[in-house]
Amino acid sequence: MLVVGLMSGTSLDGVDAVLVEFCGSGVADVSWSVRAFCTVPYTPEQRAEIHGAILRGGPAELCALHARL
């Protein structure tokens, strides 16, 4: 099974993405390996917008920002 994980940390540097392959048929024999990884950095404008939205904390602004990113 291939799984994509996405994360944007508190450092406001960008979005990290990883593609992980899981193999096995149960908890006792599961193995995994990282197939690919990348970071997509935020632009300075995106970073400023995210930081401002965090400081203001308005749910409408955060939801709109989420959709744009």
C-alpha positions in Angstrom: 0.0 0.0 0.0 1.3 3.5 -0.9 0.5 6.4 1.4 1.2 10.1 1.0 1.8 12.2 4.1 1.7 16.0 4.1 2.8 18.3 6.9 3.4 22.0 7.4 5.3 22.6 10.5 5.4 25.6 12.8 8.6 27.0 11.2 6.6 28.3 8.3 9.2 27.1 5.8 6.9 25.0 3.5 5.0 21.8 3.0 6.7 18.5 3.4 5.5 15.5 1.4 6.5 11.8 1.8 5.5 8.7 -0.2 5.7 5.6 2.0 5.2 2.0 1.0 3.7 -0.3 3.6 4.0 -4.1 3.1 2.7 -7.1 5.1 -0.5 -8.7 6.0 -0.8 -7.9 9.8 0.7 -6.0 12.6 3.4 -8.6 13.3 4.9 -8.5 9.8 4.4 -4.9 8.6 7.4 -3.2 7.0 7.7 0.2 5.4 10.0 2.2 3.3 10.2 5.8 2.1 9.8 5.9 -1.6 10.1 9.7 -2.1 10.3 12.9 -0.1 10.2 16.6 -1.0 9.7 20.0 0.5 7.8 22.8 -1.3 8.9 26.1 0.3 6.5 28.9 0.9 7.1 32.2 -0.9 7.8 35.2 1.4 4.3 36.4 0.6 2.7 33.1 1.6 4.8 33.0 4.8 3.6 36.5 5.8 0.0 35.6 5.1 0.2 32.4 7.1 1.9 34.2 10.0 -0.8 36.9 10.0 -3.6 34.4 9.9 -2.1 32.5 12.9 -1.8 35.7 14.9 -5.3 36.9 14.2 -6.7 33.4 14.5 -10.0 33.9 12.7 -11.6 30.7 11.5 -12.9 32.2 8.3 -9.5 33.5 7.3 -7.7 30.3 8.3 -10.2 28.2 6.2 -9.8 30.5 3.2 -6.0 30.3 3.5 -6.2 26.5 3.8 -8.1 26.3 0.5 -5.6 28.6 -1.3 -2.6 26.7 -0.1 
